[in-house]
């Protein structure tokens, strides 16, 4: 049976007696979670509104950029048909803007 790599690399290291045995009553006390103050209910609302606004505005910008570059591709197809493929780059960048907005919202 093969050990995971971290056990193979550090399997020879054993805890010493000074780290495992402590005098009673000298251990650190963990904070009791029941005594902590609960969050304000409006904090979740504003957090989710921030996520929503990030997604909405990023996708509105992506839609606007796609529409404007679509008009540019149409006019490029009429005036310079040989450069239509070069004018597709703004459409791709507008799509990347929407994806970036989704990533930053999460």
N, C-alpha and C positions, 0 to 999 in steps of 0.2 A: 504494500500500500504506500502510495506516494504522499508525502506531507505537502501542504501548501508552501509556496516559496518563502513566506515570512517565517514559517516555523523551521524551514531548513536553514535559513540565514541566521536566525536568532534563537535556535533551539538550545544552544549551549548555555545561554544566559538564564540563570535562575535567580529568583528574588532572594535577597539576603534576609537574615533574621531580624535586622533592624527595621526593615520596611514592612515585614509581615506582622510582627508582634508589637503591639503598643499597650501601654498601661491603660487599665480601664478608666474611662472618663476623660481621656485626652484626645479622643477622636473628634474631628470637626463635625459640628452640627449642621445638617442640611436645612435650608430654609423651608418652613412649613408652608405649603402652597395655599392652605385654607386661610391664612392670615393676610395674603396679598390682596391689594385693592383690585377689584374688577375694572376692566376698561370701560370707558364711556361708550354707550351704544352708538353714539353718532360717529365714533371713529371708524367703525366698519363701513358706515354709509359713505363717508368721505373717501375712504380708501377705494371702495368699489366705484364711486363716481370718478375718481382719478383714472382708474383702469378703463372705464367706459369712455371717458373723454379722449384718452390716448388712442384707443382703437378707432373711435369715430373720426377724429380729426386726421389721423394718419390715412384712413381709407378715403376720406373726402379729398385729401390732397392727392392720393394716388389716382382717384377717379378723375379729378380735374386735370392732372398731368397726362393721363391717358387720352382724355378728350382733346386737349390742346395738341398733343403730338399726333393724334389721329388726323386732325385738320392739317397739320404740317405734312404728314405722309401723303394725304390726298393732293395737296397743292404741289408737292414734290413729284408725284406721279404724273401730273399734267405738264409741269414746266421742265423737269429734268428726270425722265424715266430711268436713266442709268444710275441715279443715286438713291433709288427707293430703299434698297437694302441698308444703306448707311443711316437712313432716317428712322429705322426701327429701334435703334439704341435708346431713344428717350422713352419708348413704350416699355421696354424692359426695365429701365431705371424707375419708372413710375410704379411698376409692379413690385419691384424690390422695396420701394418706400412703404407700400402697404404691408409687406411681410415684416419689415423692420418695425413698423408701428405695433404689429401684433406681438413681436418678441419683447419690445420694451414695455408693453402694457402688462405682460405676464411677469 
